[in-house]
Amino acid sequence: MGSSQQKFYTSPLAVINHLVKWTLLSIPVSVITGSLVALFLWSLEEATHLRYEFPILLWGLPASGLLIYWLYKIGGKNAEAGNNLVIDEIHKPGAGVPARMAPLVLITTVITHLFGGSAGREGTAVQIGGSMAAWVAKVFKLGNQDVKIILMCGVAGGFGAVFGTPVTGAVFALEVLAIGSVQYIALLPCLITSLFANWVCISWNIHHTQYNILFEGSHDEWIPYLHVDVLLILKVVIASIAFGLASNLFAVLTHNIKHLSKKFIKKAYLVPVAGGLVIILLTYLIQTTDYNGLGVSGPFPDSVNIVNAFHAGNVEYYSWLLKLVFTAITLGMGFKGGEVTPLFFIGATLGNTMALLLGAPVDLLAAVGFIAVFAGATNTPIACTLMGIELFGGTHLVYFAIGCFTAYYFSGHTGIYASQKKLMQKIV
Amino acid sequence: MGSSQQKFYTSPLAVINHLVKWTLLSIPVSVITGSLVALFLWSLEEATHLRYEFPILLWGLPASGLLIYWLYKIGGKNAEAGNNLVIDEIHKPGAGVPARMAPLVLITTVITHLFGGSAGREGTAVQIGGSMAAWVAKVFKLGNQDVKIILMCGVAGGFGAVFGTPVTGAVFALEVLAIGSVQYIALLPCLITSLFANWVCISWNIHHTQYNILFEGSHDEWIPYLHVDVLLILKVVIASIAFGLASNLFAVLTHNIKHLSKKFIKKAYLVPVAGGLVIILLTYLIQTTDYNGLGVSGPFPDSVNIVNAFHAGNVEYYSWLLKLVFTAITLGMGFKGGEVTPLFFIGATLGNTMALLLGAPVDLLAAVGFIAVFAGATNTPIACTLMGIELFGGTHLVYFAIGCFTAYYFSGHTGIYASQKKLMQKIV
């Protein structure tokens, strides 16, 4: 071995040492993160059911926006920056992620959902994981290099627990940092934390929604587990171009709504009030509350929601666009929560529409849309391909990969996380 | 959008343009590569059956080594560098990958297998793909940037076709270039070529071996498709440390055998002759031909081979080590073929042994070993996790990820490809 190789030599004992250290450090991170995520998911479910029972709560949206504004004003400091702060701190540990971020984002997200804002969960979970990891780092007085790793672990744990997808959580935490690459620093610490946090969350008796793809493909005995059909692949590619463009539209619209409301509404506290009023107005215009809240399931059996997007009949051809607008206004005008569940909604309903348009299996395209719009908006095609497997099983891996890779190409370079490093052009 | 964002803007039309161009370019690459890989797989099967029928062929191994030496001497030029030449050219297009590499490596690999050398297939397929892609690049007079992409496509196509795993092929082509990262340049062109090449190969009526994992895990309704068991995870981690160390041992032993035979056998043409003699001697010492050739299946129902490693009863506890030694000698002393199928053999048999030792499901640990030893030796943990899904289905994704990631940590920085860039330490 040459000297350049020697420099890179790592003894198995050093690796075991590293892994034992990170297994131990991952325990507090995942116990706290997993438990808070469980509390968050439980509160979210309660808030959603309360809203179904008392639809009048929607009228409280403008006031709740004011409350959220005020909570961040008195308690927030730099916590307002949310996911971007966590990503920034991983790139360059500095100011630190404040521990108060966790309760703040948890409470304000539940408020957003209780009063019918259209938002998600992953942002909240990532911020809970990130801030609790930062707190553990402080307690154990970790150095900068270790702070980077523990923050990634927090992101992995929060993401893995909130969606019940541990492998996706680990890869997402590494892939989200930059556009165009995954770096394997902290591969195992992230996977360990993500697995632990998911177990902790499940141990609190939290159930994740199950999805089913009935479509089994053409049985081709030469390719075990892969049932591929050329025409269907072409349809998936066309649909995935639409998924990528929808990701881009969502990112650009949210950016612009944020920018324009700052510019035209001089008093910052009026932004969420105005946002709440617009959501109320839109809800009454379209005469349905299907686009408020999380949208995984709905108050009625025939609601437009993610679960129903997996079969034909309930989704309107413009459902994806309505959810996109509702969410861009909610998140662009000061309410809290993640973007990912709405992206699942947008993708699954757009997939439903594209399937009917192209004559493809509805459940398959809903599943591909579910992961591909998310892949495009966050520039994480590999994590999202893995998510397809964790949520829907491995049978349709080829379609998942095509969907996520294609959406990644067509989603532009904006993305929903401004702090993501832009390492390279998507095409050269 | 700020100016730093503008710089990265890519219009959907430019992306479509890029993808149409690469879809068209991938057609000749995948038709030629897929067909040659099909011819190669067919020849391999014929050679293997001939060897089963006429065991006396083993005595021809030293002479066949001389023939291979002579073939590369008169026709080889820089083709001798094999996979490393392809990787070097992707990093820095220069001297070019000669088209003669394809027939040379195809013929010499079949010779190696016919006379009972212990070798694999992926190296041959990657070199066929790489050299044919380089030839297409020459015909179309592509520039350096496009040569890089088309070479990656060739690698993806060769790999995807030879194992029937298109998604793995695409990710492998990107992941193998450097230790510690995947860069997404050419993500879709690689996937397109890999899918096409696999179809072409299948259309020639080539069948890939099917593996089955009967173990279904503890049914845990909270995690759809993922059936996780803490104790079993711990067992998988321990086994995977062994897998990683086995990868490292293989890489180091092959390097050293190559180095020492160069040093002590002054006449270069005598190296493969000596190698052939050692393989004959070893075969007669252990009284079985189970460790010659590919090892996917065997001449007898109770042979030690990859398929039989998936259930208890046929594999010896030292089978993995015998295959490791046979392969290191074969490839370290001038015979041709890939390393990956022997790595599958080493991993599956070591997994079999570890399963009996640890009291874990034999088929599960054989499958994890199959992909994890390969992940460690090539430093491609994500491609190998995906390969687990493509070969064995998505149910055991968590174990596949744990196995491949852990083996990656414990396999050192040597790897079987000397040209792989060493971007970072595995632990920090």
Interface residues (C-beta under 8 A of the other chain):
Chain A: M1 S4 Q5 F8 Y9 T10 P12 A14 V15 I16 H18 L19 Q145 I149 G164 P166 V167 A170 V171 G180 S181 V182 Q183 Y184 I185 L187 L188 L191 L195 N198 W199 I202 I206 H207 H208 Q210 Y211 E221 W222 I223 P224 Y225 L226 V228 V230 I233 I241 G244 L245 H255 P381 I382 T385 L386 I389 E390 L391 F392 G393 G394 T395 L397 V398 A401 I402 F405 T406 Y408 Y409 F410 G412 H413 T414 K422 L423 M424 Q425 K426 I427 V428
Chain B: M1 S4 Q5 F8 Y9 T10 P12 A14 V15 I16 H18 L19 Q145 I149 G164 P166 V167 A170 V171 G180 S181 V182 Q183 Y184 I185 L187 L188 L191 L195 N198 W199 I202 I206 H207 H208 Q210 Y211 W222 I223 P224 Y225 L226 V228 V230 I233 I241 G244 L245 H255 P381 I382 T385 L386 I389 E390 L391 F392 G393 G394 T395 L397 V398 A401 I402 F405 T406 Y408 Y409 F410 G412 H413 T414 K422 L423 M424 Q425 K426 I427 V428
